[in-house]
Amino acid sequence: MAAISAGTSTTAGVFVVEDLDGLYEYLTHPATIGTDHLGLALLERLDIFDISDDDDPDLYTKIEELHRRRSALNPEVPGMLSDVPDFRGAGAND
């Protein structure tokens, strides 16, 4: 789930994926990268968190690795995320 805030507006979105391959496909899809380029500079706050019914104890480590791989493919993304004044969540430490 992602919750974003710009000015007096707050929006939330839920993205459902079947598995880690689906998450990586979403993270690296041209539409996702394009939205990052268009929208991240407009945000004052961004909260991203992952919820899963998977009982894999290493799941969140694997998700962090997907964000690192995404950042390696798109090195501008971590800078854009760090420019969001109040950013918490997945990808925050890339």
N, C-alpha and C positions, 0 to 999 in steps of 0.2 A: 504494500500500500504506500502511496505517496500523498502527502498533504503539502500544498504550496500556498504561499501567501504573498500578495503583491498589493501594497497600499491597504485599503480597507477590505479587499476581497480575499477569501480563503476558498480553496478548491481541494477536493480530495479525489483520488482515483485508485481503483483496485485493478490490478493486472493479474490474471490467473494463467499460470503455465503448468503444463503436465509434469515437467522434470527439469533437471539442470540444463539439458541441451536446449529445451524451449526457452529457459531464462536467458541463456547465452545468445540464442537467436534474437530474442527481443532486445537485449542490451546492445547488440552490434548491428541491428537492422538500420538501413539508411534513414528510415522515417524517425527512429529514436534519436539518432545522431543529429538529424536535421532539426528536430524539436529542441534538442539541447542547445544547438546554435542559436535558434530563434528565441527561446524562452528563458534560459537560465539567467541571462543578464537582466531580466525584468523582475526577478524574484527578490523578495526581502527575507523569506524564510522557506526552507525546504526540509521536510522530514520524510525519510524513506525507511521503512522497516519491512522485514520479511516475516511472514507467518506461514507455517507449514504443518501438515499432518504427518510428515515423514519423521520417523523416530531415529534416523541416522544421527548419532552424536557428533559427527563431523560435518553435518550439513552446512552450518553457518561458516565454517572454515572454507568449505568448497564454494560457497557463494562469494565470499571475499576473494577467492582466487579468480572467479569469473570476472569480478570487477577489475582485478589487476590485469587480467588478459585483455579486457576491453580497453583499459587505459593504455596498454602497450600498443594496441592497434590504433588508438585515437589519442595521442599524447596531449592534445589540447583540452580534453574533457576534465582531467583533474584540476587544471587551472580555472576552467569555467565554474566548476563546482566550488572551488575555494573562494571564488569571487562572490558567491551568494553570502550575504551578511550573516545569516543564521542557518547553517546547514548541519543536519544530523542524520546519520544513517549509513546505509550501505554505500561504499565507495568514498566515504568521507576521508579515509586515511590513505588513499592511493597516491 
